[in-house]
Amino acid sequence: MTTTALQQLGTRLLSRKPDDQALQLARHSLLDTAGCIMAGRASVQVKRLEAGLKDAGAGPAACALKNGTAAHAIDYDDYEELGSTHPSAVLVPALCALAGRGNYTNAQVLHAYVAGFETILAVGKVLGYQHYLAGWHATSTIGRVGAAMACARLLELDRDQAVNAMSVAMTQSAGMKVEFGTDVKPLHAGFASRTGVEAALLAQAGLTAAADAGEGESGFFQIYGTPASPGWGCLFETGLPRINDHPPFLKLSPCCGYTLRAIEAAEVLHAKHDLTLQAIKAVTVKIARPYYSVAGFDRPGDACEARFSIVYCVAAGLAHGKVDIASFTPEQLQRADISNLVNKTTVQPYELAEGLGDMSPQAPDTVTVYIKDGAQFAETVARVRGGPGRLLSSDDVVEKYVSCGGQAETAREFLHAGMSERFQDLINR
């Protein structure tokens, strides 16, 4: 009998033992996401979710839905480039929901996280960037599959049960990019996280699903792949991608990942040249067209749209030297001087070279500021701080967790002191 793609995936990821580097990356992402959940709990999206589904109960699936939505609510959560997803906003709430039901160690949670993350990388590699460009919000399509595997690993399911869980998740995959800038986008992460929990629990209870859901006729790849997608063969010929080689990007600003390089450029310009908004005549932003298509709310009407507005984010960075949670309050969004600078900012999209993917260093962002006295200053960023090659330190992650409402001592204990602090307690501080 031929071994299916999901069976091969299950065999490899259920038995893989992450090394110390992988586990440290996982610790950082778990702590980072715990902070994002705390910061997102006060969001309007979470409040509306709670009001609309107040009778939905308090089981692990409901917990994953709420915390997944909170984790992604202000777009402060991490992302990865192979699948173009926000992996931890899906994985961490699902694992937290299940960890709260059993006597699981932090080590088990970390191993499960890595299995889920590497599932997302694998499926993302199979579909390629074209899946995202076709209009799918990959956090919601691919993320569900990763959450199912993460939960299966935590529950110590066998290979066939894990395959059933991933198959159940695949049959529920959905999520459209048209929802970017609306309340529904963060719910995509919540829905995906909930699906992962439910799929694993159903598989544990004996529910079966198509083992060839990945590559079969009318299956996942046939529906969600494109003519340019690499396909399942790319995985098993070259090996599964690892978190070590494709670590998550941890954010320093709560907004779309496609704004972050331009934000960093604006922050550097602010620091180097002591800019004042009154002295600026015009601003240009050069960015690859596919990236701009996501961050293209040129005249944002609210905080949701502003997080996906590269012109607003650049203006805020030039004004303050940083873009943080406070940059998206109603008071900041209504500031006349920042609105005036937004109106002076022009985006110059360029074509993404063939073969380049998501957040490619070969497709950098450049911000140029033109001063009224004739001077001009430019800054180009190819690799954003917090991403591969420029990872955040443990101190950076702790600082962000504290800025989201957490306690530094709790964070350091989780990261350094033998992890005696239970992971699920991180989001309750």
Order of alpha helices (4+ residues) and beta strands (2+ residues): alpha-alpha-alpha-alpha-alpha-alpha-alpha-alpha-alpha-alpha-alpha-alpha-alpha-beta-alpha-alpha-alpha-alpha-alpha-beta-beta-beta-alpha-alpha
